[in-house]
Amino acid sequence: MIDLCGVSSFEHGGLKIMRHARHQAAARGVGFCLTGCSERLGLLPLRAAQLPEEFPWFPTVEVALIAQTSREPVRRPAPRPSPRGRTEAADGLTQRTGEQPADITVSSSPGAWDRPIAFPARVEAAGATRETPTTSGRDMTESTSAAPAEWFLTQAERGNPWSRLDDLGSGNVAWSGGNLARPLVDGAEYFPRLVAELADVRAGDQVYFSAWVVDQDKQIDGSGTSMREQFARVLREGASVRALLWWPYLNLDRNLVSANREFALSLREMGGGVVLDQRVRPVGCHHQKFLVIRRPRRPESDIALLGGIDPCPSRLDRHRHRGDSDVQLSIDSKRYGERPAWHDAHLQLRGPAVAAVEHCFRERWQDAATRLCGPLPRFRRRLGLGEPEAEELPVQLPPPPRSGPHAVQLLRTYPTKRPPYLFARRGERSVARGYAKALERARRFVYVEDQFLWSPMVAEAFAAALRREPELRLVAVVPAHPEKGGAVEVATCDAAQDTALSVLYAAGGDRVDVFELENDRGLPTYVHSKVCVMDDSWAAVGSANLNRRSWTYDSELTAAVLDERQPTTGFAHELRLRLWREHLGREPGHDSGLTDPCDGVELLRNAAAELDAWHESGRRTPRPRGQVRRHPRRAVSTATRLWAVPLGRLMIDPDGRPLGDRLADWSRDRFGSGRGPTSAHIPSGPERSL
């Protein structure tokens, strides 16, 4: 049974639901009649932005839907093929002609459909946008829906039929409900939670851990809290530990991740299972950062921790951002100081989504274990050079019980590679697809914190939303400078970001604000968080950055969260308030002027203007409160672009999609010129990218 009341027929989600309901009804003998479009429903595009150009004839604003029992099946109209033989999918991506999403159950009970249902339709014309009914003031409650089906990807839209991840949920949905999500902002909040959860592990419990880099000797919450010491205690208690650690196979300089091998050796000596996972592309990495604890005797306490924080140097910083005494040596000390400030974010999950995060671990483990059984790894082991075979994992436990009001969808990136992943034979780009679909829903406000915000293909996804919605505002927080201070990295980073910002400012003008952070000592704070909030409804926290590498090349894991109980005042809203309080130097609970995001943007602008003026005046007066500064655009010469853009695309921000998709997009950002394609082409359709 689907409640179609309140579905806007012109929204991409509403059109999708109506079209799929019609197709299912035709097979069940349930007739549909749509006032104003009749049999032409199947020909309608699923992206409302195309209506003015392609379907100016649509006659009505109010569209009535009547369902009735019928003995004769209703004729199913043929989908309108595109020039390439594809039909448009609801999130702006494409799918193969004739490919149908998961079934939608339609009730044929006369009592359920005994009256017409009016749908408020969204009508777009050139230069104007009108909604019926309209919203008043700045209230987002009526104009923004938090229904997971409208914001989250379907199984078909994920674009990876080889994975069983979406089979864990109830019904045919590609997400789980009944979860309890909690943001963990900065290392000083995440690491104590990690230590506490590992301290609560008992005999028979299961621990699954994936990391980019692990410093096994780093004390993350005081003396005796190194990762080596904590996992040693867990194993002594009788629990099992299995870890997936990235290990490059084409990197000539392995000093970057040498700590992973040291941690792997320690874990194996203590009785844990480890795979040094080399299933990456050249110059690629496994960037997923998560930990899962399953407690068979206490399933209600099962937990998953995922996000952007690794247990390694510089991550243990507090909200005032005075830095970590254990410093990552690669950070540019000339710009960030001897003890660089570091801003980051992680996510805590309880409920059924924990099983989904564990499933992601199991897919990678099984894939890597299969490759370790091949003839070359066996030959290397005979020579004493290879990695040991991976042990078999225990049967997965049932999902934990429901714990809260949050719907959670896991979004991932896996590149296409040879040999292919067993669970993603043509890769997976659900991070990119998830952002694309959510941006189609955004109406008033998008807030991002990101380490990069590069790549024209990513910027264009946000720019398309800015062009479509004349009242949409974008606020971004990025690092003041690249992490490393080398001339090559600075040039490639500046060229990539300048191109992306050009696309954003051209689309949104003064509706786009880009800020950076600094601590109370006047030193810049390195922004490593990967966070997004849209309309205070949809939020994402994870490991994926806003660049081509994270959307197509490295392995990534991000969780999108919707609060089904409080659609616009729940998780996403509170996450935004939490971050903005920190950036404005406010104490917890001091939310004056921040509740409405548009008012909050003005406070951010004022705080940045005051801090910038303080620097320009020579810092002779007391420093204004807050951490926000305006992020300047750095000019890059044409001569620098000639080598920096190709080098950046090849090494710094590579493309992990199939060759045809890479070639099709090459001209768009070759030298940072020209406007990119619409979001309908970001990323490429499943028929090319699967």
Secondary structure, DSSP 8 states (H G I E B T S, - for coil): ----TT--TTSHHHHHHHHHHHHHHHHHTEEEEETTTGGGGGGS-S-GGGHHHH-TT---SSEEEEEEE-SS----------TTSEEE-TTS-EEETT---S-------GGGSSS-EEE--EEEETTEEEESS---TT--TTT----HHHHS--HHHHT-TT--GGGGSSTT-SSEEEEEEEEEESHHHHHHHHHHHHHT--TT-EEEEEES---TT--SSSTT--HHHHHHHHHHTT-EEEEEEE--SS-S-GGGGHHHHHHHHHHHHHT-EEEEE--S-TT--B---EEEEE-TT-GGG-EEEEES--SSTT----TT----SS--TTS-HHHH-SS-EEE-EEEEEESTHHHHHHHHHHHHHHHHHHHHTSHHHHHHHHTT-S-----------------SSEEEEEEEEE---SS-BTTBTT-EEHHHHHHHHHHHH--SEEEEE-S----HHHHHHHHHHHHH-TT-EEEEE--SS-SS--HHHHHHHHHHHHHHHHHHHHHHGGGEEEEEEE-TTS-EEEE---EEEETTTEEEEES--SSHIIIIISBEEEEEEEESSSTTTSHHHHHHHHHHHHHTT--TT--TTTSSHHHHHHHHHHHHHHHHHHHHTTS-S---SSSEEE-------HHHHHHHHHHIIIIIS---S-HHHHHHHHTTSSSS-S----GGGSS--HHHH-
